[in-house]
């Protein structure tokens, strides 16, 4: 989804990768800035780090991580700590 506003447009997160690629391939990206929500404006090149870390969103959203916990016991079999 794309919304135009004066000298900017609002783009949903799932379209950011395509927009970033378009800027890199077809524009002088030095003149393009972005921000997320109400944060400070950053050069579009800084979006690369954000896009590279988005894989974790998929892992979390799809429940691809399973945590296991076990007790750590003392020699007297008392709980000393927990390990995950």
N, C-alpha and C positions, 0 to 999 in steps of 0.2 A: 504494500500500500504506500502511496506517495501523495503527499499534500504539499502544494505550493504556497509559499508565504513570502510576498515581496521579493527580497533578494536571496531567499533561501528556500529549501524544501525540507520536509520532514519525511524520513525514511524509516521503516520498521527494521529491526535488527536483522531479520532473515534476508533482507535485500542489500545489506551492507557489503558483503563479499563481492557481489556483482558490481556495485557502484565503485568500490575500491579498485577493482580490476579495470573498470572503464576509465577511471581517472588516471591510473598508472599507464594505460596503453594509448589513450587518445587525447589527453589534456596536459597542460602544464600544471601538474599537481601542486606545485609550489604555491599557487594562488587559491587552493581549496582547503578549507578548514572544516572541522566537524566538532560536535560535542555530544555527550550523552546526557540526557535529561538537562539539568541546570548547571552542569559542570563547566569549567573553563573551556574555551575554544582551543583546539590543537590542530596542528597541520595533519592533513590526511595521511601522510606517511606514518604517523603514530598509530593509525588504525591497524597496521600490520601486526603489532604485538597483541592487540585485543583479539583480532581475528584468529591468530595462531593459538590462542588459549581457549577458544570456544569449544574445543573438543570435550572439555570437562563438563560443559553444559549438557551435552548429549549423554555422557556417562551418568550424570546425576539424574536427568529427566527419565532415562530408561531403566533406572535401578540396576546398573551394571556393576555396582560395587556391593560386595557382601562383607560385613564386618563380623569378626569372630572375637570373642573374649574368653580369657581363661584366667583362673586364679593363680597367683603366685603364693605358695605356702611357705611358712617357716618350717624348721625341722620338727616342731611340735604340731604341725598340721593346722596352724592358725593362718588366717588370711593376712598376708603381708602387703599385697598389692594386686592390681589387675593389669593384664596385658591384652592389648587389642592388635 
